[in-house]
Amino acid sequence: MFILQIDFPFHGPFGHDLSQAMQPLAQDIAAETGLLWKIWTENADTRQAGGIYLFADRNAASAYLDKHSQRLQAAGISDIRSRIFAVNQPLSHINRAPL
């Protein structure tokens, strides 16, 4: 399993308004090949948004990163930061990770 972390500058909406505005996108993301789950992240104070994703394999995480980066850039968002990490499952289980 692999974690994909993405964050980028975002000027809103946040909170409930973001939840309403992004439901179609969330449903589209839910159908991504290899995606196990996503946590949506936002910080209205620093004007940032993004997500933490768990993918079944590195190829799926990389493919989604390419797709989502293009989507964000098409929406005029730049300075996209991303990282992919392998998950250490034995240690993560000790700390109650929902794997």
Secondary structure by P-SEA (a helix, b strand, c coil): cbbbbbbcccccccaaaaaaacaaaaaaaaacccccbbbbbbbcccccccbbbbbccaaaaaaaaaaaaaaaaaaccccccbbbbbbaaaaaaaacccc
